[in-house]
């Protein structure tokens, strides 16, 4: 009997070589509750959402989300402050109607910030797992590869949804609270809630899905950042160039390759605005923008799932 109280198992060893001993360390199988696939998916979704804002990571990882989130809030805070200061001199309704920052224009005013957020944060979700070789640890549990891809993607889309809706909430509360008749102000702004939610959902799903698709194809952060920015800018440049060369029909349909132009179209549809743009998007049928958004969202999900099905664990 050894000093540790564990019984050694004798093993034969050739003459002249040290003999070894095998000890029974008393490992036992896990007999507790197994939470299953659903819990694993929810946990990964929550982790993706938190990681998108740098929560649970180092201080450097929080810089970009905090700065970009603050920049997204500035227009709402500024316009609410302006309405508060000048509301005593101008009728509240006239001031709100003439404001350049409204529910229907806010998505366009922070579009660049959303793109930068996608470029900064999307590569952190798929890229880190591929760089550090931890994907096999996810697949060793109840998660399927499709579960992993969808949980990561929807977690990032939820982060984008929060980033887009929080300023709109500030704008809504500001417009209502500075009004002398709060119930009437709520009634006046309530019809805009549906379009705001719809446009935010489409924008988060389209931009988030495309960003995550790009990130799934490379573990290198720099490559993913450059590719995401190029994806959101080059199609608009190409469409504008084709239009400038005189091919109006081809250039107009090229607009549907640009995520920003697609979102301009869905924004106009949801808020019942006239179609007006440098690229003459009014020449396209409204259903084309809805179809392009749906194809972009579904296509990004399918491509990402198929890509991760081929990644070596």
C-alpha positions as CSV (number, residue, x, y, z in Angstrom):
1,X,0.0,0.0,0.0
2,X,1.5,3.4,-1.0
3,X,1.5,6.5,1.1
4,X,-1.5,7.9,-0.9
5,X,-3.6,5.0,0.0
6,X,-4.1,3.9,-3.6
7,X,-3.2,0.3,-4.5
8,X,-0.5,0.0,-7.2
9,X,-1.0,-2.4,-10.0
10,X,2.2,-4.4,-10.6
11,X,3.5,-4.4,-14.2
12,X,6.3,-6.4,-15.7
13,X,9.2,-4.4,-17.0
14,X,12.3,-5.6,-18.9
15,X,15.4,-6.0,-16.9
16,X,17.5,-2.9,-16.6
17,X,14.5,-0.6,-17.2
18,X,12.5,1.2,-14.4
19,X,9.2,-0.4,-13.5
20,X,6.1,1.8,-13.5
21,X,2.9,1.6,-11.6
22,X,-0.7,2.4,-12.6
23,X,-2.9,4.0,-10.0
24,X,-6.7,4.0,-9.8
25,X,-7.4,7.7,-9.4
26,X,-11.1,7.1,-8.8
27,X,-12.6,9.0,-11.7
28,X,-16.3,8.6,-12.1
29,X,-18.8,9.4,-14.8
30,X,-20.9,12.5,-14.6
31,X,-24.3,11.4,-13.2
32,X,-26.0,14.9,-12.9
33,X,-28.6,16.4,-15.2
34,X,-27.7,16.9,-18.9
35,X,-29.3,20.2,-20.1
36,X,-29.2,19.1,-23.7
37,X,-29.1,20.8,-27.1
38,X,-31.5,23.6,-26.5
39,X,-29.6,24.9,-23.5
40,X,-26.4,24.7,-25.4
41,X,-27.9,26.8,-28.2
42,X,-29.3,29.4,-25.8
43,X,-25.9,29.6,-24.0
44,X,-24.0,30.1,-27.2
45,X,-26.6,32.7,-28.4
46,X,-26.1,34.6,-25.1
47,X,-22.4,34.4,-25.3
48,X,-22.4,35.8,-28.8
49,X,-24.7,38.7,-27.8
50,X,-22.4,39.6,-24.8
51,X,-19.2,39.2,-26.8
52,X,-20.6,41.5,-29.5
53,X,-20.5,44.3,-26.9
54,X,-17.3,43.2,-25.3
55,X,-19.0,41.9,-22.1
56,X,-16.9,39.3,-20.4
57,X,-13.8,40.2,-22.3
58,X,-10.9,42.5,-21.7
59,X,-10.9,46.3,-21.7
60,X,-9.6,46.6,-25.3
61,X,-12.5,44.5,-26.6
62,X,-15.0,47.0,-25.1
63,X,-13.6,50.1,-26.7
64,X,-15.2,49.7,-30.2
65,X,-18.7,48.8,-28.9
66,X,-18.8,51.6,-26.4
67,X,-17.5,54.3,-28.8
68,X,-19.8,53.2,-31.7
69,X,-22.8,52.8,-29.4
70,X,-22.2,56.3,-28.1
71,X,-22.0,57.7,-31.6
72,X,-25.2,56.0,-32.5
73,X,-26.9,57.6,-29.6
74,X,-25.6,61.2,-30.2
75,X,-28.1,62.2,-32.9
76,X,-31.1,61.1,-30.7
77,X,-29.7,62.9,-27.6
78,X,-28.9,66.0,-29.6
79,X,-32.3,66.3,-31.3
80,X,-34.1,65.8,-28.0
81,X,-32.0,68.4,-26.4
82,X,-32.7,70.8,-29.2
83,X,-36.4,70.2,-29.0
84,X,-36.2,70.8,-25.3
85,X,-34.4,74.1,-25.7
86,X,-36.4,75.5,-28.5
87,X,-39.7,74.0,-27.6
88,X,-40.7,77.1,-25.7
89,X,-40.3,79.3,-28.8
90,X,-41.7,76.9,-31.5
91,X,-44.7,74.7,-31.5
92,X,-43.6,71.2,-30.6
93,X,-45.3,69.6,-33.6
94,X,-43.7,72.0,-36.1
95,X,-40.3,71.5,-34.5
96,X,-40.6,67.7,-34.7
97,X,-41.8,67.8,-38.3
98,X,-38.9,70.0,-39.4
99,X,-36.3,68.0,-37.5
100,X,-33.7,66.3,-39.7
101,X,-33.6,63.4,-37.3
102,X,-36.8,61.5,-37.3
103,X,-37.9,57.8,-37.1
104,X,-37.8,57.5,-40.8
105,X,-34.3,59.1,-41.2
106,X,-32.5,57.7,-38.2
107,X,-31.4,54.5,-39.8
108,X,-29.8,56.4,-42.7
109,X,-28.1,58.8,-40.2
110,X,-26.3,55.9,-38.4
111,X,-25.8,53.6,-41.3
112,X,-22.0,54.2,-41.3
113,X,-21.8,53.4,-37.6
114,X,-23.7,50.2,-38.1
115,X,-21.3,49.1,-40.8
116,X,-18.3,49.9,-38.6
117,X,-19.8,47.9,-35.8
118,X,-20.2,45.0,-38.1
119,X,-16.7,45.2,-39.4
120,X,-15.3,45.6,-35.8
121,X,-17.3,42.9,-34.0
122,X,-18.4,40.2,-36.4
123,X,-14.9,38.8,-37.0
124,X,-14.5,38.3,-33.3
125,X,-17.2,35.6,-33.2
126,X,-16.3,33.1,-35.9
127,X,-12.7,34.2,-36.3
128,X,-11.6,33.7,-32.8
129,X,-13.0,30.2,-32.6
130,X,-11.2,29.3,-35.8
131,X,-7.9,30.9,-34.8
132,X,-7.7,29.3,-31.5
133,X,-9.0,25.9,-32.6
134,X,-11.9,25.7,-30.1
135,X,-14.6,24.7,-32.6
136,X,-14.1,21.1,-31.8
137,X,-14.9,21.7,-28.2
138,X,-18.4,23.1,-29.3
139,X,-19.0,20.1,-31.5
140,X,-18.0,17.6,-28.8
141,X,-21.2,18.6,-26.9
142,X,-24.8,18.5,-27.9
143,X,-24.4,21.2,-30.5
144,X,-24.7,20.5,-34.2
145,X,-22.7,22.5,-36.7
146,X,-25.9,24.2,-37.9
147,X,-26.8,25.0,-34.3
148,X,-23.4,26.6,-33.8
149,X,-23.7,28.7,-37.0
150,X,-27.2,29.9,-36.3
151,X,-26.6,30.7,-32.6
152,X,-23.6,32.8,-33.5
153,X,-25.4,34.6,-36.3
154,X,-28.6,35.3,-34.3
155,X,-26.6,36.5,-31.3
156,X,-24.8,39.1,-33.5
157,X,-28.1,40.1,-35.2
158,X,-29.6,40.6,-31.8
159,X,-26.7,42.9,-30.8
160,X,-27.3,44.9,-34.0
161,X,-31.0,45.1,-33.2
162,X,-30.2,46.6,-29.8
163,X,-27.7,49.1,-31.3
164,X,-30.4,50.3,-33.8
165,X,-33.4,50.3,-31.5
166,X,-31.9,52.0,-28.4
167,X,-31.4,55.4,-30.1
168,X,-35.0,55.1,-31.5
169,X,-36.2,54.5,-27.9
170,X,-34.4,57.6,-26.7
171,X,-35.9,59.6,-29.5
172,X,-39.4,58.2,-28.7
173,X,-39.2,59.0,-25.0
174,X,-37.7,62.4,-25.7
175,X,-40.5,63.4,-28.1
176,X,-43.2,62.2,-25.8
177,X,-41.9,63.6,-22.5
178,X,-41.2,67.2,-23.9
179,X,-44.8,67.3,-25.3
180,X,-47.3,69.3,-23.1
181,X,-49.9,66.6,-23.9
182,X,-48.2,63.2,-23.3
183,X,-51.1,60.9,-24.1
184,X,-51.6,62.8,-27.4
185,X,-47.9,62.6,-28.2
186,X,-47.9,58.8,-27.5
187,X,-50.8,58.4,-29.9
188,X,-49.1,60.5,-32.6
189,X,-45.8,58.5,-32.4
190,X,-47.3,55.1,-31.8
191,X,-47.9,54.4,-35.6
192,X,-44.2,54.7,-36.2
193,X,-43.3,51.9,-33.8
194,X,-44.2,49.1,-36.3
195,X,-42.1,50.5,-39.2
196,X,-39.2,51.2,-36.8
197,X,-39.2,47.6,-35.5
198,X,-39.6,46.2,-39.0
199,X,-36.7,48.3,-40.5
200,X,-34.5,47.5,-37.5
201,X,-35.1,43.8,-37.9
202,X,-34.4,43.8,-41.6
203,X,-31.3,45.9,-41.2
204,X,-29.9,43.8,-38.4
205,X,-30.7,40.5,-40.2
206,X,-29.2,41.6,-43.5
207,X,-26.1,43.4,-42.3
208,X,-25.5,41.0,-39.5
209,X,-26.0,37.9,-41.7
210,X,-23.7,39.2,-44.5
211,X,-21.0,40.2,-42.0
212,X,-21.0,36.9,-40.3
213,X,-20.9,35.1,-43.6
214,X,-17.7,36.9,-44.5
215,X,-16.2,36.2,-41.1
216,X,-16.9,32.5,-41.4
217,X,-14.5,32.3,-44.4
218,X,-11.4,33.6,-42.7
219,X,-9.9,33.3,-39.3
220,X,-7.8,36.4,-39.9
221,X,-9.4,39.5,-38.4
222,X,-7.8,42.0,-40.8
223,X,-9.0,40.1,-43.9
224,X,-12.5,39.9,-42.5
225,X,-12.7,43.6,-41.6
226,X,-11.5,44.7,-45.1
227,X,-13.9,42.2,-46.8
228,X,-16.9,43.4,-44.8
229,X,-16.3,47.1,-45.5
230,X,-15.7,46.3,-49.2
231,X,-19.0,44.3,-49.3
232,X,-21.0,47.2,-48.0
233,X,-19.3,49.9,-50.1
234,X,-18.1,48.5,-53.5
235,X,-21.6,47.5,-54.9
236,X,-22.8,51.1,-54.5
237,X,-19.7,52.4,-56.3
238,X,-20.2,49.9,-59.1
239,X,-23.8,50.8,-59.6
240,X,-23.0,54.5,-59.6
241,X,-20.3,53.9,-62.2
242,X,-22.5,51.9,-64.4
243,X,-25.2,54.6,-64.3
244,X,-22.6,57.3,-65.0
245,X,-21.5,55.4,-68.1
246,X,-25.0,55.6,-69.4
247,X,-26.4,52.1,-68.8
248,X,-29.3,53.2,-66.7
249,X,-31.3,49.9,-66.8
250,X,-28.3,47.7,-65.8
251,X,-27.1,50.2,-63.3
252,X,-30.5,50.5,-61.7
253,X,-30.7,46.8,-61.1
254,X,-27.1,46.7,-59.9
255,X,-28.4,48.8,-57.0
256,X,-30.0,45.6,-55.6
257,X,-26.5,44.3,-55.0
258,X,-25.8,47.1,-52.5
259,X,-27.0,46.4,-48.9
260,X,-27.3,50.1,-48.2
261,X,-29.5,50.7,-51.2
262,X,-31.7,47.7,-50.3
263,X,-32.2,49.2,-46.9
264,X,-33.0,52.6,-48.3
265,X,-35.8,50.9,-50.3
266,X,-37.2,48.9,-47.4
267,X,-37.1,52.1,-45.3
268,X,-39.1,54.0,-47.9
269,X,-41.6,51.2,-48.1
270,X,-42.2,50.8,-44.4
271,X,-42.4,54.5,-43.7
272,X,-44.4,55.2,-46.9
273,X,-41.8,57.6,-48.2
274,X,-41.2,58.7,-51.8
275,X,-38.4,56.8,-53.5
276,X,-35.6,59.3,-54.1
277,X,-31.9,58.7,-54.4
278,X,-28.9,59.5,-56.5
279,X,-29.2,56.0,-58.0
280,X,-32.9,56.4,-59.0
281,X,-34.2,53.5,-56.9
282,X,-37.7,54.7,-57.8
283,X,-37.3,53.0,-61.1
284,X,-37.4,49.6,-59.4
285,X,-40.6,47.9,-58.2
286,X,-41.0,48.0,-54.5
287,X,-41.2,44.2,-54.3
288,X,-37.6,44.1,-55.7
289,X,-36.2,45.5,-52.5
290,X,-38.2,43.2,-50.3
291,X,-37.1,40.2,-52.4
292,X,-33.4,41.4,-52.4
293,X,-33.5,41.7,-48.6
294,X,-35.0,38.3,-48.2
295,X,-32.5,36.7,-50.6
296,X,-29.6,38.4,-48.8
297,X,-30.7,37.2,-45.4
298,X,-31.6,33.6,-46.3
299,X,-28.5,33.3,-48.6
300,X,-26.2,34.5,-45.9
301,X,-27.6,31.9,-43.4
302,X,-27.4,29.0,-45.9
303,X,-23.9,29.9,-47.1
304,X,-22.6,30.2,-43.5
305,X,-24.1,26.9,-42.4
306,X,-22.7,25.1,-45.4
307,X,-19.3,26.8,-44.8
308,X,-19.1,25.7,-41.2
309,X,-20.2,22.2,-42.1
310,X,-16.9,21.9,-44.0
311,X,-14.6,23.5,-41.4
312,X,-12.4,20.9,-39.8
313,X,-13.2,20.5,-36.1
